């Protein structure tokens, strides 16, 4: 696995939030840089961000889908599509 990048590459990228987020910007945003995902609090942009591997983030999203829909929601792919 590659070394975890610093926050610098994430500063120049686009950030995305869930379509389920409220209009008052109280949500979590994500950004992808290479094989990494940056996660930040939209109401505290000056704070540090969390950087995880894309595989770990996909597993996390998949686990949310399973918790919501049950294990049968994984299907044959074994994880939810988060792109």
VEXPANU-277793 format. One record per atom (N, C-alpha, C, O, CB): residue number from 1; residue in one letter; chain; atom name; x, y, z. Coordinates in steps of 0.001 Angstrom, whole numbers, plus 500000, padded with zeros to 6 digits. Glycine has a CB too. Layout:
! residues N
   nr  rest  kette  atom      c1      c2      c3
  NUM     A      A    CA       X       Y       Z
...
! end
This chain:
! residues 83
   nr  rest  kette  atom      c1      c2      c3
    1     X      A     N  500840  498828  500000
    1     X      A    CA  500000  500000  500000
    1     X      A     C  500887  501237  500000
    1     X      A     O  501938  501257  500641
    1     X      A    CB  499043  499997  501211
    2     X      A     N  500463  502259  499286
    2     X      A    CA  501206  503512  499229
    2     X      A     C  501167  504218  500569
    2     X      A     O  500306  503947  501406
    2     X      A    CB  500649  504422  498139
    3     X      A     N  502119  505135  500762
    3     X      A    CA  502097  505947  501969
    3     X      A     C  500895  506877  501939
    3     X      A     O  500522  507386  500882
    3     X      A    CB  503403  506751  502113
    4     X      A     N  500296  507094  503090
    4     X      A    CA  499145  507988  503184
    4     X      A     C  499608  509402  502845
    4     X      A     O  500606  509872  503391
    4     X      A    CB  498495  507933  504610
    5     X      A     N  498888  510090  501943
    5     X      A    CA  499292  511449  501575
    5     X      A     C  498994  512436  502699
    5     X      A     O  498226  512146  503617
    5     X      A    CB  498582  511888  500290
    6     X      A     N  499615  513601  502605
    6     X      A    CA  499284  514685  503527
    6     X      A     C  497981  515325  503065
    6     X      A     O  497409  514915  502056
    6     X      A    CB  500435  515743  503600
    7     X      A     N  497521  516307  503784
    7     X      A    CA  496282  516999  503413
    7     X      A     C  496464  517875  502178
    7     X      A     O  495476  518255  501548
    7     X      A    CB  495789  517849  504576
    8     X      A     N  497698  518203  501821
    8     X      A    CA  497952  519135  500717
    8     X      A     C  497283  518758  499397
    8     X      A     O  496663  519626  498784
    8     X      A    CB  499418  519242  500496
    9     X      A     N  497372  517513  498923
    9     X      A    CA  496724  517201  497638
    9     X      A     C  495206  517381  497657
    9     X      A     O  494592  517574  496608
    9     X      A    CB  497046  515781  497242
   10     X      A     N  494611  517318  498821
   10     X      A    CA  493157  517446  498929
   10     X      A     C  492689  518897  498864
   10     X      A     O  491508  519156  498630
   10     X      A    CB  492680  516819  500220
   11     X      A     N  493596  519836  499069
   11     X      A    CA  493215  521251  499071
   11     X      A     C  492758  521719  497688
   11     X      A     O  491919  522614  497590
   11     X      A    CB  494385  522109  499548
   12     X      A     N  493292  521134  496634
   12     X      A    CA  492981  521569  495270
   12     X      A     C  491939  520687  494592
   12     X      A     O  491763  520777  493377
   12     X      A    CB  494241  521587  494437
   13     X      A     N  491251  519847  495337
   13     X      A    CA  490271  518943  494730
   13     X      A     C  488850  519399  495039
   13     X      A     O  488620  520230  495917
   13     X      A    CB  490485  517504  495226
   14     X      A     N  487919  518841  494305
   14     X      A    CA  486502  519095  494566
   14     X      A     C  486047  518214  495716
   14     X      A     O  486476  517067  495837
   14     X      A    CB  485638  518836  493299
   15     X      A     N  485192  518746  496546
   15     X      A    CA  484625  518024  497670
   15     X      A     C  483152  517781  497400
   15     X      A     O  482480  518620  496800
   15     X      A    CB  484826  518800  498993
   16     X      A     N  482653  516647  497834
   16     X      A    CA  481274  516251  497583
   16     X      A     C  480589  515910  498896
   16     X      A     O  481208  515379  499818
   16     X      A    CB  481214  515054  496615
   17     X      A     N  479313  516221  498962
   17     X      A    CA  478531  515816  500123
   17     X      A     C  477311  515053  499652
   17     X      A     O  476921  515131  498487
   17     X      A    CB  478120  517039  500978
   18     X      A     N  476731  514335  500550
   18     X      A    CA  475578  513512  500237
   18     X      A     C  474403  514358  499771
   18     X      A     O  474202  515478  500241
   18     X      A    CB  475180  512687  501442
   19     X      A     N  473640  513813  498853
   19     X      A    CA  472424  514493  498416
   19     X      A     C  471388  514514  499537
   19     X      A     O  470398  515241  499443
   19     X      A    CB  471845  513810  497165
   20     X      A     N  471595  513740  500582
   20     X      A    CA  470695  513726  501734
   20     X      A     C  471034  514818  502739
   20     X      A     O  470319  514987  503726
   20     X      A    CB  470742  512374  502414
   21     X      A     N  472114  515562  502506
   21     X      A    CA  472543  516592  503444
   21     X      A     C  471565  517757  503459
   21     X      A     O  470952  518086  502444
   21     X      A    CB  473944  517085  503089
   22     X      A     N  471433  518365  504611
   22     X      A    CA  470572  519533  504754
   22     X      A     C  471225  520747  504097
   22     X      A     O  472437  520766  503884
   22     X      A    CB  470277  519817  506243
   23     X      A     N  470439  521731  503787
   23     X      A    CA  470934  522940  503132
   23     X      A     C  471812  523784  504051
   23     X      A     O  472499  524689  503577
   23     X      A    CB  469771  523770  502637
   24     X      A     N  471805  523512  505338
   24     X      A    CA  472578  524326  506281
   24     X      A     C  474031  523874  506414
   24     X      A     O  474719  524303  507340
   24     X      A    CB  471921  524294  507638
   25     X      A     N  474508  523024  505516
   25     X      A    CA  475917  522590  505444
   25     X      A     C  476403  521807  506645
   25     X      A     O  477609  521768  506890
   25     X      A    CB  476790  523772  505274
   26     X      A     N  475532  521192  507390
   26     X      A    CA  475953  520361  508507
   26     X      A     C  476081  518928  508024
   26     X      A     O  475170  518116  508183
   26     X      A    CB  474957  520463  509691
   27     X      A     N  477228  518635  507434
   27     X      A    CA  477408  517304  506866
   27     X      A     C  478894  516967  506779
   27     X      A     O  479759  517759  507152
   27     X      A    CB  476752  517212  505474
   28     X      A     N  479147  515806  506291
   28     X      A    CA  480504  515345  506031
   28     X      A     C  480730  515411  504523
   28     X      A     O  479848  515052  503743
   28     X      A    CB  480737  513890  506585
   29     X      A     N  481903  515868  504118
   29     X      A    CA  482253  515932  502702
   29     X      A     C  483388  514965  502432
   29     X      A     O  484195  514682  503318
   29     X      A    CB  482646  517373  502285
   30     X      A     N  483453  514456  501205
   30     X      A    CA  484529  513554  500807
   30     X      A     C  485166  514046  499519
   30     X      A     O  484536  514736  498717
   30     X      A    CB  484007  512115  500635
   31     X      A     N  486424  513677  499337
   31     X      A    CA  487170  514001  498131
   31     X      A     C  488130  512852  497842
   31     X      A     O  488678  512247  498764
   31     X      A    CB  487938  515356  498283
   32     X      A     N  488330  512554  496565
   32     X      A    CA  489214  511451  496176
   32     X      A     C  490496  511987  495553
   32     X      A     O  490462  512863  494689
   32     X      A    CB  488501  510504  495192
   33     X      A     N  491614  511456  495998
   33     X      A    CA  492930  511740  495423
   33     X      A     C  493628  510401  495264
   33     X      A     O  494012  509763  496244
   33     X      A    CB  493776  512738  496324
   34     X      A     N  493785  509990  494020
   34     X      A    CA  494425  508712  493714
   34     X      A     C  493661  507584  494404
   34     X      A     O  492462  507424  494178
   34     X      A    CB  495917  508716  494155
   35     X      A     N  494335  506809  495237
   35     X      A    CA  493700  505676  495918
   35     X      A     C  493282  506039  497338
   35     X      A     O  493136  505162  498189
   35     X      A    CB  494646  504477  495948
   36     X      A     N  493091  507334  497593
   36     X      A    CA  492781  507806  498938
   36     X      A     C  491512  508636  498948
   36     X      A     O  491154  509253  497945
   36     X      A    CB  493939  508617  499498
   37     X      A     N  490833  508648  500090
   37     X      A    CA  489627  509450  500268
   37     X      A     C  489844  510352  501478
   37     X      A     O  490200  509892  502563
   37     X      A    CB  488352  508543  500451
   38     X      A     N  489622  511648  501265
   38     X      A    CA  489661  512614  502357
   38     X      A     C  488247  512826  502876
   38     X      A     O  487296  512880  502095
   38     X      A    CB  490292  513962  501897
   39     X      A     N  488110  512944  504177
   39     X      A    CA  486807  513133  504812
   39     X      A     C  486935  514336  505743
   39     X      A     O  487855  514407  506558
   39     X      A    CB  486341  511836  505597
   40     X      A     N  485985  515296  505610
   40     X      A    CA  486044  516481  506461
   40     X      A     C  484643  516914  506891
   40     X      A     O  483638  516526  506296
   40     X      A    CB  486752  517630  505731
   41     X      A     N  484616  517718  507927
   41     X      A    CA  483378  518291  508448
   41     X      A     C  483119  519592  507697
   41     X      A     O  483963  520487  507713
   41     X      A    CB  483462  518535  510001
   42     X      A     N  481976  519713  507043
   42     X      A    CA  481692  520882  506214
   42     X      A     C  481561  522170  507017
   42     X      A     O  481702  523256  506454
   42     X      A    CB  480433  520653  505432
   43     X      A     N  481298  522078  508298
   43     X      A    CA  481170  523292  509096
   43     X      A     C  482453  523629  509858
   43     X      A     O  482480  524586  510632
   43     X      A    CB  480020  523146  510071
   44     X      A     N  483506  522854  509646
   44     X      A    CA  484789  523099  510319
   44     X      A     C  485930  522827  509342
   44     X      A     O  486782  521977  509599
   44     X      A    CB  484934  522207  511596
   45     X      A     N  485943  523544  508231
   45     X      A    CA  486910  523287  507157
   45     X      A     C  488362  523506  507575
   45     X      A     O  489264  522905  506991
   45     X      A    CB  486600  524165  505981
   46     X      A     N  488600  524344  508560
   46     X      A    CA  489975  524618  508986
   46     X      A     C  490565  523488  509820
   46     X      A     O  491777  523436  510028
   46     X      A    CB  490024  525906  509777
   47     X      A     N  489725  522594  510293
   47     X      A    CA  490218  521475  511102
   47     X      A     C  490857  520417  510222
   47     X      A     O  490717  520443  508999
   47     X      A    CB  489078  520858  511926
   48     X      A     N  491552  519495  510844
   48     X      A    CA  492181  518395  510118
   48     X      A     C  491151  517524  509427
   48     X      A     O  489990  517454  509832
   48     X      A    CB  493022  517552  511059
   49     X      A     N  491600  516870  508383
   49     X      A    CA  490718  515925  507707
   49     X      A     C  491214  514510  507949
   49     X      A     O  492377  514285  508283
   49     X      A    CB  490639  516224  506193
   50     X      A     N  490318  513582  507774
   50     X      A    CA  490630  512165  507921
   50     X      A     C  490930  511616  506535
   50     X      A     O  490155  511840  505605
   50     X      A    CB  489452  511379  508607
   51     X      A     N  492035  510904  506380
   51     X      A    CA  492415  510316  505090
   51     X      A     C  492445  508798  505259
   51     X      A     O  493144  508268  506123
   51     X      A    CB  493812  510864  504592
   52     X      A     N  491668  508106  504410
   52     X      A    CA  491608  506646  504444
   52     X      A     C  491793  506112  503030
   52     X      A     O  491609  506844  502058
   52     X      A    CB  490260  506152  505053
   53     X      A     N  492152  504847  502913
   53     X      A    CA  492274  504248  501582
   53     X      A     C  490895  504149  500945
   53     X      A     O  489885  504053  501642
   53     X      A    CB  492945  502846  501658
   54     X      A     N  490861  504172  499626
   54     X      A    CA  489597  504036  498900
   54     X      A     C  488930  502705  499236
   54     X      A     O  487707  502642  499356
   54     X      A    CB  489829  504150  497377
   55     X      A     N  489711  501650  499387
   55     X      A    CA  489152  500344  499757
   55     X      A     C  488504  500383  501140
   55     X      A     O  487428  499821  501340
   55     X      A    CB  490246  499270  499724
   56     X      A     N  489155  501042  502086
   56     X      A    CA  488586  501152  503437
   56     X      A     C  487294  501961  503415
   56     X      A     O  486328  501624  504100
   56     X      A    CB  489599  501802  504401
   57     X      A     N  487286  503030  502621
   57     X      A    CA  486076  503846  502532
   57     X      A     C  484939  503048  501890
   57     X      A     O  483795  503117  502339
   57     X      A    CB  486351  505134  501727
   58     X      A     N  485255  502305  500853
   58     X      A    CA  484238  501474  500207
   58     X      A     C  483676  500448  501190
   58     X      A     O  482471  500198  501212
   58     X      A    CB  484825  500763  498972
   59     X      A     N  484544  499862  501992
   59     X      A    CA  484098  498895  503002
   59     X      A     C  483190  499582  504024
   59     X      A     O  482169  499020  504421
   59     X      A    CB  485316  498244  503714
   60     X      A     N  483551  500776  504446
   60     X      A    CA  482743  501537  505391
   60     X      A     C  481355  501816  504811
   60     X      A     O  480349  501593  505483
   60     X      A    CB  483446  502854  505757
   61     X      A     N  481296  502299  503580
   61     X      A    CA  480022  502586  502930
   61     X      A     C  479200  501302  502786
   61     X      A     O  477985  501302  502986
   61     X      A    CB  480253  503239  501549
   62     X      A     N  479878  500223  502440
   62     X      A    CA  479193  498939  502326
   62     X      A     C  478580  498520  503658
   62     X      A     O  477459  498014  503700
   62     X      A    CB  480159  497863  501831
   63     X      A     N  479311  498730  504737
   63     X      A    CA  478796  498345  506053
   63     X      A     C  477569  499175  506422
   63     X      A     O  476676  498678  507108
   63     X      A    CB  479886  498509  507126
   64     X      A     N  477510  500424  505980
   64     X      A    CA  476319  501238  506218
   64     X      A     C  475136  500688  505441
   64     X      A     O  474013  500657  505945
   64     X      A    CB  476574  502701  505830
   65     X      A     N  475388  500256  504222
   65     X      A    CA  474327  499675  503406
   65     X      A     C  473794  498396  504032
   65     X      A     O  472586  498159  504030
   65     X      A    CB  474833  499397  501994
   66     X      A     N  474678  497580  504563
   66     X      A    CA  474269  496329  505204
   66     X      A     C  473463  496628  506458
   66     X      A     O  472444  495986  506712
   66     X      A    CB  475498  495459  505550
   67     X      A     N  473912  497597  507241
   67     X      A    CA  473192  497948  508466
   67     X      A     C  471793  498447  508152
   67     X      A     O  470860  498219  508923
   67     X      A    CB  473960  499010  509255
   68     X      A     N  471646  499122  507031
   68     X      A    CA  470355  499685  506648
   68     X      A     C  469463  498663  505950
   68     X      A     O  468258  498613  506199
   68     X      A    CB  470560  500883  505747
   69     X      A     N  470059  497844  505072
   69     X      A    CA  469270  496959  504222
   69     X      A     C  469381  495487  504569
   69     X      A     O  468580  494685  504090
   69     X      A    CB  469669  497148  502816
   70     X      A     N  470343  495112  505381
   70     X      A    CA  470574  493709  505676
   70     X      A     C  471665  493149  504779
   70     X      A     O  471970  493748  503748
   70     X      A    CB  469286  492907  505513
   71     X      A     N  472259  492022  505136
   71     X      A    CA  473391  491455  504406
   71     X      A     C  473092  491135  502950
   71     X      A     O  474009  491116  502130
   71     X      A    CB  473852  490218  505088
   72     X      A     N  471847  490888  502611
   72     X      A    CA  471524  490546  501222
   72     X      A     C  471778  491719  500272
   72     X      A     O  471836  491515  499059
   72     X      A    CB  470065  490104  501117
   73     X      A     N  471930  492938  500791
   73     X      A    CA  472154  494103  499938
   73     X      A     C  473555  494110  499323
   73     X      A     O  473811  494878  498396
   73     X      A    CB  471939  495375  500736
   74     X      A     N  474461  493271  499820
   74     X      A    CA  475813  493243  499271
   74     X      A     C  475859  492627  497884
   74     X      A     O  476715  493001  497083
   74     X      A    CB  476731  492482  500194
   75     X      A     N  474987  491719  497582
   75     X      A    CA  474978  491091  496262
   75     X      A     C  476275  490366  495980
   75     X      A     O  476971  489953  496907
   75     X      A    CB  474725  492126  495187
   76     X      A     N  476607  490207  494718
   76     X      A    CA  477798  489458  494339
   76     X      A     C  479062  490296  494388
   76     X      A     O  480157  489737  494459
   76     X      A    CB  477626  488893  492962
   77     X      A     N  478950  491614  494354
   77     X      A    CA  480137  492471  494352
   77     X      A     C  480811  492512  495710
   77     X      A     O  482019  492733  495789
   77     X      A    CB  479768  493875  493924
   78     X      A     N  480053  492304  496784
   78     X      A    CA  480646  492295  498103
   78     X      A     C  480789  493663  498733
   78     X      A     O  481231  493767  499877
   78     X      A    CB  481960  491658  498037
   79     X      A     N  480421  494734  498007
   79     X      A    CA  480461  496064  498588
   79     X      A     C  479597  497019  497779
   79     X      A     O  479335  496796  496597
   79     X      A    CB  481902  496577  498665
   80     X      A     N  479171  498061  498421
   80     X      A    CA  478331  499051  497747
   80     X      A     C  479191  499927  496841
   80     X      A     O  480385  500104  497084
   80     X      A    CB  477568  499921  498779
   81     X      A     N  478578  500465  495808
   81     X      A    CA  479278  501375  494908
   81     X      A     C  479180  502788  495478
   81     X      A     O  478077  503319  495613
   81     X      A    CB  478685  501309  493460
   82     X      A     N  480297  503398  495809
   82     X      A    CA  480289  504712  496424
   82     X      A     C  480774  505806  495493
   82     X      A     O  480875  506957  495918
   82     X      A    CB  481126  504697  497652
   83     X      A     N  481074  505497  494254
   83     X      A    CA  481604  506521  493335
   83     X      A     C  480558  507522  492962
   83     X      A     O  480834  508448  492199
   83     X      A    CB  482157  505887  492083
! end
